[in-house]
Amino acid sequence: MFNQYFNALTRRPLILLALIATACLAASAGLSKLTYSSDFRVYFSDDNQRMQTFQEMEKRFVRQDNLIFLVSSEQEEIFSERGLQLIETLTHKSWEVAHVQRVDSIQNFTNTVVDGDELNIGEFYTMSELSITPAELKQRALDKPELLRNLVSVDGEVTGLRLLLNLPGDGSLTASQEAVDSAQALLSRMRVEYPEFTLEMGGSAYINTTMNQVSNDDMSRLLPLCFGMMLLIMVFLVRKVSGIMLITLLFTTSVAVTMGIAGWLGFALSPPTGAVPTAILTIAIADSVHILSMYYQSLQRGDDKLHALRKSLLSNTIPVFVTSLTTILGMLALNMSESQPYRDMGNLIALGTFVAWALSMTMIPVLMWLLPAPRVAAKTSVNVGMEHLAEWVIVNHRRLAGLAVAVVILMVPTMMTNKVTERWHSFFEESYEVRRTTDHIEKTLEGLHTIFFVADTGVEEGINDLAFLTQLDAFSAWLGKQPEVAQTTEITDTIKLLNKELNEGREDMFRLPDTPEAVAQYLLLFEMSLPQGMGLDSVMTYNRSATRVVATLRRLDSDQILALEERAIDWANRNAPLLNLTESTGLDTVFADMTKRNITSMLKGTLLSLLTVTLVIMVLFRSVQLGLLSVLPNVMPLIAAYGIWALTKGYVDTGTSIVASLATGIIVDDTVHFLSKFRHAYYDHRQSAEDAVRYAFSSVGFALVVTSVILVCGFMVMDFANFIPTQNMAWLLSLCVVTALVFDFLMLPALLLMVYGKKLAERRKRPRPVVHALPRLPEAALATQTA
């Protein structure tokens, strides 16, 4: 079978090359069909129950798409005539922003005034009718709990305007971009008129458009940067013009073909999938490095081009196939992730790995055959260095094994200290305005996270029931006292305020009315008095069967948000059963839950990937023992890497939770290549375990260093990404690759020597050849050998 394959490559190379080029061009044509998805909702699959709950809430109330204007100044008071004029002007002009449904600010905050039997709802202030000083207005605003930490900071130095958007049902990028563009144009004009004030913009719609910008920025920056870095590395390590040309062609074609197929299949790119081309480029090089390395070694020993090419392919066909297969299996394990973009990322890298393997076994050998054989040095210092390393490992293998085990035992409890959290508000670099605004909101208004509790009576006009409202009020009061909560908003405060104002402003009447009829009347009167666009649809459904409590939270980790939710639901079930609360919702809750469940899912995916990879090694190497021995060098680096991550970063999010599965498919490559060469010397050439280890180091050691350096440098390019989860993933992946190389060079040979060294007496006695330079096999043997 190998003869047929090799003859197909060498007999009609030009025809085969033309067919490969045609197929690659056809696949690459799909690049023009690639699209981008920027909505945060893309992170969740259609079957995500939490996301379904959130979307159902948005249908019953209003969507949460918004923009936030943040106003501050180091030169002027917000509560000055100039500052108040700015807020009033900005409030009025904000209604002109595309797709705006509602604008909330301190200027148009509802001010309730009762005149006899009439209820007048006015604005908090208008400059033309302002009868008090700005300082008095400031104190009045700070006395309003509904404004504090919501639209104005505790010190009154920062204020915000919240623009609720009415976007299409899918929250399309086009509509979001229209809203953002018109808002930026407005702020640009206002900055000219009020240069002493700082105007910043944030909000979910701006985050979504920024995600699209980040995807484009990363795709356009990272790929050329990685391309340039790979060229430099190859110039330094490969040092062969033909080799550099071949590898460059391989990874360029692999990326183009993979992303083209993604376009034909209708994939929508997002920030996580924006890193796919860089990952494919990096992984694609590994296969060709091993093929070229063995080819150059054969030429170095005096083989002619045909024999060197045949020997390289014969030696690497199975190892390269196994490493590609294990990488694909590791990537496909990402389909167990709870986040759709990371599933897409795994599938695309798996596809890219297959494309790179196919081209490495077809296009690259054909070109190697067509190109002149390069000159090679007789023996380099690298070869000598690997021989010295092999001898040192052989002498100290028991100590090295004990040290490796001790390190892993120490890292297991350290690894468990990683906190599980998702900081989706901080996904972007500080160079993006939305990140800076978000951080400023956190420091001043404090209310960075928002979760919702939907209380549903199940009957029309059910929220008018006094027993229901009493329990709702008690739940809101309890929730507001929790240390994680900055503010709560609910319908009962509005009802109590109306009851007070309609009873001559008596403080003792700041309570719920005595009858359901009074509640219904107050709410109807209030809604009819509100200005256009300022209805109650954000806090109750149109048929008044359900209402919601909005809890604005201080900065919390995912586990803290879920812990608060658990306490709140438990309290409500015991003290407010009429609310029928079973869970909270909101993007913060959905992200927190996804991160927690993703850890469990990816743990299962990693275990499944390890099991599958082990079985593949057993079958293709025809050795249960080698398969079992491969487990430790593949698991230990992950434990060590996550342990080091706990000491340096201390948290795991969705992006880093997938690294274990992602890395499994990559780091196993070193193990496979080392085991392949060990098996070749030990079984096929009947060498001792010590000589087999020497041969493995000599024949594949430098190639493993090269591929590891390439992988680390390729992944570290992603540290220049503007998407923080991509940066974290790059660092952790690089850490896994480095620790894997260390364990494969130190732990794996030690295990092989401890297991196979004892079998020397049982093997057939024969003179020991120099195995790091195995004698050239006859042509007939090459024709019949299978691996």
N, C-alpha and C positions, 0 to 999 in steps of 0.2 A: 504493500500500500504506500509506503514511503517512497519507493521507486517511482510509482506512477505520479505521485505529487511532485517529486523533484524533477522528473522528466517534463512534466507540464510547465514548470517554471522556466526551464532552460532550453527547450526545443523551439518554441515559438514565442520568445519573450516580447517582441514588439506588438504582436497581435493581442497577447494577454494584457499588455500595458495599455493599449488603446481601449480595450473593453473596460478595464478598471477606471480609466480616465473618464469615459463616457458615463459610467454609472455614478461616479463621484460628482460630475457636473450636474447630472439630472437631480441628484439628491440635494446638492447645494442650492439649487434654484429655489428651494422652499424658504431660504433666508428672508426673502421679501415678504413672506406671509406671517412672520413672527409678530405677535401682539404683546402688549403689556397690560397687566392688571395691577391697579394701585389701591383698590379698596381694602381696608384692614379686614373686611369680612372674608377675603380670599384665604385667610389663614385657617379657616374652618371649613370642614367638609359639610356636605348637605345633610348628612345623617348625625351631625353633632347636636345632641339634645339641648345643650345649653344655648347654642346658637339659635336653634329653633324657638326656644323660649324668648330670647332677646328679640328676634324678628317678629314674633307674635305680639310682644309688648309694643314694638314700634308701629304695628298695624293698628292697635287699639288706641294708642295715644299719638305720639308724633315721632318721626325719625330723629335720630340724635346727631344728624349732620349739622355742623355749626362752624362758625368762625368767631374768634375772640380778638377784640382789639384791647390792648393793654396800654394805658396812658400813665406816664410818670414824668418827673422832671427833677433835675438837680438845681435848677435856677428859680423855679416858680412853684408856688403852692397850687395843688390841684383845686383846693377850695379858695380860689381867688377869682376876681372878676374875669380875668383872662382865661383861667383854667376852666371855670364854669361855662364860659362862652364857647370854648373849644368842645366841651362835652355835649353841649346842646346842639351845636352845629353838626358835630360828628354823628349824633343820634339821628337827627333829621335826615342827613345825607345817606346814612347807612341803609335807609329804606330803598335807595336807588341801586344798591348792590344786586347783581344778578341772582335770582332765585331766593331772595330773602323773604321769609314768611313772618318773622317776628324779630324785633329789636328790643333788648332790655338794657337799661343803663340807670345810673342814679338820677338822671334827668327825667326820664319818663316812668320812674318807679311809681306804682299806683298810690295815690294819696287820697284816702277816703274822707269825705266830708258829708255830714248829714245836715240837710236844711229842711226842717219840719218833717214831712213824710217822704221827702226826696233824698235819694242817695246819689251824691255827686262824686264821681271818680275823676280826679285830676292828676296832673303830673307832679312830681316831687318838687320841681321848681321850673320856672320860666324866667329868663333874664329880664324880660320886659315887665314882669309883675313881681319881681323879687323885692320883698319888703323887709327882709332881715339881712344881717351882714353875712358874708361868706363864712366867717368863723362860727356864727350861730347855726348856719346851715350844715356845716361840718359836724358840729356836735349832735344836731338832729339826726344826721345820717348814721353817726357812730352809735346812736341809741337804738337804731333799728336792727334787731337781730337778723332780719331777712336780708339786709344789705351787707352786714359784716361778714368778711371772708368770702363773700359771694361776688359783690360788685365793688366793694371798697375794702382796702386793707385796714388792719387794726389801727394803724397810726394815721390813716387818711391820706397817705402820700401816694398811693397807687389806686387807680380805679380801672374797671374793665367794662367793656360793652360786649354783650353776647348776641350774636346774630344767628337765629335759627333758620336753616335753609330748607326749602322744599325742592329736593332733588328728585329725579326720576326714581322709580322703584328699585333699580339696580345701582343707584348712586353712581351713575356713569362718570368716567373720568372727564369727559367733555364738559358736562354740567359743572362738576367740581372746579375744573380749570377756569370756566367762565366766571364763577363766583369769586375765585381767588384773584383772577386778573382784574376784575372790576373793583374789588376791595383794595388791591395794591395800588390801583390808579387813584382811588379816593384818598388813601393814606399819603400818597406822594403829594397830592395837592394840599392836604392839610399840613404836612410837614413844612411846606413852603410858607403857608400862612402863619403857622405857629412853630417857628424854629426852636423856641426855648423848651419845647416839650418833646419827649421821646414817645413815638408811636410804634408799637410792635403788634404783630399778628400771629395768632395760633389757631387752634381748633382742629376738629377732625377732618374737615374738608381740606385744610391746608396740609395736614399730615398725609392725606391720601395723595395729593398732587406731588408732595415732596417725595413720597415713595417712588413715584414714577420717575421723578428727576434723579433720585439716587440710583435706580436701576440703570438708567441711561448713562449716568456719570460713571458708574462702576464698570459697565460693559465697555465703554469707550476708553477708560483709563487703564483698567487692570490687565486686559488682554494684551495690549501693546507692551505694557511694563513687564508682564510675565514673559512675553515673547523675547524681549531684549535681554532679560536676565538669563533665560535658558540659553540664548546664543552665547553669552559671556561664559556661562558654566561649561558649555560644550567645547568652546574654544580652549578653555583651560584644562578640561579633563579628557576630552576625546582627542583633540589635537590632530585630527584628520579632516582635511577639507571635504572629502567625499562623505565621511561619516556625519559631519555637521550638516551638509546639504540634505542627506537622507533623513536625518532626524527632524530637521526643520520642515521638510516636505510632509513627513508623517504627521506631526502634530497639527500643522496647518490644515491639512486635508481632513484629519479626524474631527477637528472642531467644526470646519465648514460643513462636512457631511452630516454630523450629528445635529447641529442647530438647524440645518436645512430640513432634515427629516422631522425635527420638532415643529418647524413651520408648516410642513405638509400635514402633520397630525393635529394641528390646531392648538398646540401648547401656548398658554399665556405666561409670559415671563413675569417674575416678581423679584424683589431684592434677593431672596435666597437662591433662586435659579439664575440670577445674574452672575453668580460665581461659577456656574457650570462650565463655561468655556475654559476658564483658568484651570479647573480641576481636570478636565479632559486633556488639556495640553500637557499637564504635569504627568498624568498617569500614562499617556500615550508614549512618552519617551522611554519609560521603564522597559517595555518589551523590546524595543529596538536596541537599547543599550546592551542587553544580554546577548542578543543575536550578533551585534557588531563586535562585542567584546570577545566572544569565542572565535569569531571569524579572524580577528586580528591576532589572537593567540596562536591559532593554527598557522597563519602566515608567518608568525614569529618563529615557529618551530620548523619552517622550511617547506610547508605544504604549498602546492600550487593553488590557484584561485578556485578551481572546480572542487578539489578535495576539501579546501578550507570552508567553502560555502556549504558543501554537503555535510561536513562534520558539524558545523555550527547549527544548521537546521536540525540535524539528527539529534544533537545534544539538547536543543532547546524547544523542540516541537511540543513535547509533553509538558515540561515545566512552564513554558509560556502559556500553553492552553490552560493548565491548572491555575496559574496565577490570575489569568484573565477571568476564568470561571469563578474563582473564589472572590475576586473583586466584584464581579457582577452580582453574585449571591449576596455579598455584604451590602451593596447598593440597593438591591431589591428589598432587603429587609427594612429599608426606610418606609416601605408601604404600610408598615405597622404603626407609623407615626400618626398622631392625632391631627397634624397640621398638613394641609394639602400642598402648600408650596414645597415643603421638605419631601413629600412623596414624589412630586414632580422632579425635584432635584435628584433624588435617588434613581428614578427611572431614566432620566437623561444622562446621568453619569454612567449608568449601566449600559445604556445604548452606545455612549461614546467609547466605553471600554471594549465593547464588542467590535465596533468599527475599527478601533486602533489595533485590535488583535488581528482582524481580517486583513488589514492593510500591511501589518507587520509580517504576516505569513505569505503575502502575495506580492504586493507592490515593492516592498523593500528588498526581498531576495532577487526579484527580477532586475531591479536597478543595480543591485550589488553585482549581479552577473554581467550586466551591460557595461558598467563602469570599470576602468582599469583598476587593478589591485594596488592599494596604496603601499608605500614603503613603511616598514615597521622596525622598531629598534629590537635588538637581540634580547635584552632583559633590562627591566627598569628597576629603580629603587622601590617602586610600589610593590612589585612581585616579592622582592626581598623583605619588605616590611610585613607583608602578609604571612610570609613563612615564619618570621620571628614571632608574630602574634600567635600563630598556630602553635608554635613550640611552647610559648608562655602559657597558653590556655591548657595545653596537654599536661604540663607540669603542675599547674595549680587548679585543675578542674574541680576537685572536691571542695577546696576553699571557695571557689567562685560560685559553685552551686549553693553552698551554705549561705554565702553572703546574699545571693539573689533571693533566696527564700526568706531570709531575715528582713530584707528591705520590703518585700511584699507584705509580710506579716505586720510590719510597722505601718505600712501605707493603708491597709484595709480599714482600721478605725479612723485614720485621718481622712480617707475618702468619704466616709459616712458623715463628716461634719459639713459637707457642702450643703448650703441652703438651697431649697427649690424655690425659684422666684422667676417672674417675668416682668421686666421693666420696659413695657412697650412704649411708654412716653419718652424713653431715652434711647430709642432705636437709632437715632441719627447723630452724626458728628456735630459739634458745636458751631461749625462753619455754616450750618443751616439755621435760618431765622426761627423756624418753628421749634427747634430744639432750645434755642436761647430763650424764646418766649415761654416755653413750657417750664423751664427752670425758674424763670422770673415769677411765673404764676405760683409755682410751688413755694417760693420764698416769701411772697407777699400776700396773695389771697389764700394760700394754703390748700385750697380745695382742688387737688390735682386728680384724685380718683373719685368716681361717682358710681354708686350702686343703687339699684331700685328694688323695692319690695312691693309687688302688686297684690293688693288686698281685694279679693273678688267675692262679692256676695252671691253671685249667680242669678240674681233676679233684677229686673228693671227697677230703677229708682231705689235700689237696695242700700245705697250709701247714705240715704236719709235716715236710716234706722239709728236711733239714739244708742242702743246697746253696741252696735257696730262701731259708731263714731267714738264712743267712750273707750272701747278697747283700742281703736286706732290711735287715739290721742295718748293713751297710756304707753303704747308701743313706741310711738315717736318720742315721747319724753324719755323713756328708758334708753332708746337708741342714741339720743342726743347727749346722754351722760357718759357714753363709752369713750375712753381715751383716744380711740382711733378716729372718732367722728368730729369733724370741724363744724358741721351744720346739718340740720334736717329740714326738709320742706314737705309739707303735707296740707291737705285741704282743711283740716280741723283748725289750724291757726287762722285761716281766712274766715271760717265760720264764727269763731270766737271773737275775732275783731269786729265783724259785722254785728254780732249780738251786742257788743259793747257800744259801738257807735250809734246803733239804732235805739239804744236805751240811755240816751243823753250822755254818753261817754263815761258812764259809771264804771270804775275799776272792778267792782265786784261782779259786773256782768260780763267780764272777759272769761266766758265759759261757754259751753255748748247750750243751745236753746233747750226749752223744756219739751218741745214736741217735734216730731218729724216734719209736720206741716210747716213749722217755722223755719226749719233747715231748708226745705225745698223753696220756700218763698225768698229767703235770704240769698240763696245761690242764684235764683232766677233774676232777682233784682240786681245782684252784683254783675252777672253776665251781661244784662241789658245796658248797664251803665259803663261798661268797659269800652275803651277806644277800639277801633277796628284793628284786628291782628293781635289783640291782647287777651284772647279768651282763656278758658280753663282747660282746654284740651290737653295740656301738658300734665295735668294732675288727675283728671277723671275722664272716663269714657263718655261718649255722646249720650248714651242711654242711662248714665249714672248707675251702672251695675258694678263698676269697679273703680278704684282709685289707687294711687301709688304714693309710697313714701320715698323721697329722694334723699339719700345720705351722701353728703360730700365728705370725703375722707382726706386725712393728711397722708403724706407719702408712706405707703406700706408695701411690704413684699407680698407676693402671691399667697404664701401660707398664712400671713396675717389677715389678708382679706377673707380667705376661706374660713379661718378661725372665727372671725367676727360674724360671718354669715351663719356658721353653725350655732354660735351663742344666741344670735338673734332669732333664728328659727326655733330653737329650743325654748327660749323665753316666750315667744308668741304662741307656741303650741300649749304651753302651760298656763299662760295668763291671758291670751287673746285668741281663743280658738275660732271666733267668728271671722277672723281675717283670712283664714284658710291659706296661710303662708306655708309653702314647702321649700322654697329656695329664693335666692335673690337673683337679679340679672343685671346686665350691663356689660360693656366690653371688658371692664376690669375683672369682673367675675368670670366671664367666659375665658379670658386669657389665663387667669389663675387656675381654673379647673383644667384647661387644656394642658398647661404645663405639668400639673400634678399627674394627670392620666398619661401624658406622653412619656414620663419617666418609666412608668410600669410597662407601657407598650413597647418602648425601645429596649427595655431590659429583656423582654420576651423575644424581640426581634434579634437582639445581639446573641442571646443563647441559641436561638434557632439557626442563626448564621454560623456560629461556631460549630454547632452540631453538624450542619450540612457540609461545611468546609472540611471538618475532620473525616466525615464519610467519603468525601471526594478524594482526599489524600489517601485514605485506606484503599479505595478501589483502584485508583490510577497507579499507585505505587505498589499495589498488591501486598500490602503489609499493614496488619492491624496495629502492630507495635509502633511503627513509624507514625501512623495516624494519631495514636494516643499520645506519643511523645510530642507531637506538634501542638497539643492543647496548651501546655504550660507557657511556652514562649509566645503564644498568641494572647493569653489571658493576662499574664503578669504585667506586660507593658501597659495595658489598659488600667489596671489597678494602680500602678505606679504613677501614670500620667494624671489620673483623676485625684490621686493623693497630693501630688505636687500642685495641681490646680486648686485644691482646697486650701493649701498653704498660701497661695499667691492671690487668688481671686475670691474663693470662698463661697461661690454660688453656682448653681446650674440652672440654665433656662432652656427653652425649647431648642435653640440652636446648638447648645453644647450637649444636650441630652442625646442627640442623634449621633454624636461623634463616635461613641463606642461601636455602634453598628457600622458607621462609615469607615472607621479606622480598621475594623476587623477585616474587611475586604481588601484593605491596602497592605497592612503590616504582615499579613500572612504570606505575601509574595516572597519576602526575604526567607522565611522559614521553608517555603516550598523549594526555592532554588538551592538553599544549603542542603536540604534533605535529598534533593535530586542528585546532587554531585556526590554526597556521602554514599547514597545507595549505589550509584554507578561504580564507585571504587570498591565498596564493601562487598556487594553481591556479584556484579558483573566481572570484576577483576580480582575478586577473592582476596582483598587486602585486609589488613588488620584495622581495628577501629581507629587507632592512632594515625595510620597512614591515610585512611579515608577522610579523617578530619583535616589532615594536611592538604589533601587534594581538594577538598571543598573550599578551604581558605584560598588556596593558590588559584583555583580556576574561577571562582565566583565571588571571592571576598571583595576585590576592588570594584566589581560591577555593583555589588550591594551598597558599597559606600557611595558610588556615583548616583545610583538611583535614589538613595536616601537623601543625599544632598539636593538632588533635583526636586524631590518631593517637598522637602522642607522649604527650599527657596521658593518653589511654586506656591505652596500654601501661605508662606509669609508675605507674598505679594498681596494676598487678600487682606493683610493687616492694613493696607492702604485704602481699603474699602471705606465708604462713607456710612455703611450700614453696620452698626455695632455688633449685632449677632454674628455677622460674617467675620468680623475681626476676632471675636472670641472663638469661633469655630476654627479659624485658621491657626490660632495659637495652640489650641488643644490638640488639633490634628498633628501639628508639627511636633508637639511634645510626645504624642503617641509614636510617631515615626522614629524619633531619636531614641526613645526608650526601647522600642522594638529592635532597632539595630544593635543596641547594647546587649539586650537579652539574647539575640540570635548569635552574636559573636562570643558571648561568655556563658550563658545558661544552656543554650541548645547543644554546643559541643560537649559541655560537661555531662549533660544527660546522656548523650550518645556514647560517650566513653564509659560512663558508669553502667549502662545497660549492655552495650555490645562488646566492651572490653573484656568481659568475663567469658565471652564465647570463643576467645581466640584458640584455646586448647582443643575445642571441638571442630575447628575448621581444618581443612586440608593443609598440611604443611607444604610450604613452597618458599623459594627465595623471595625476599621483598624487593620489588622494583621501586624506582623513584616515582611515586605516584603523583606528585604535583606536576610531573611532565610525563603522562602516560604514553607508552609506546604507540606509535602510529599503527592503527589496525589495517589489515589488508583490505583492498577494495571490495573483495567478496564479502568480508565480514560487515563492512559498512552497508552493503546492499541488503543484507538480511537482518541486521540489528534493528530492533524496534524502539528501544529507548534504554 
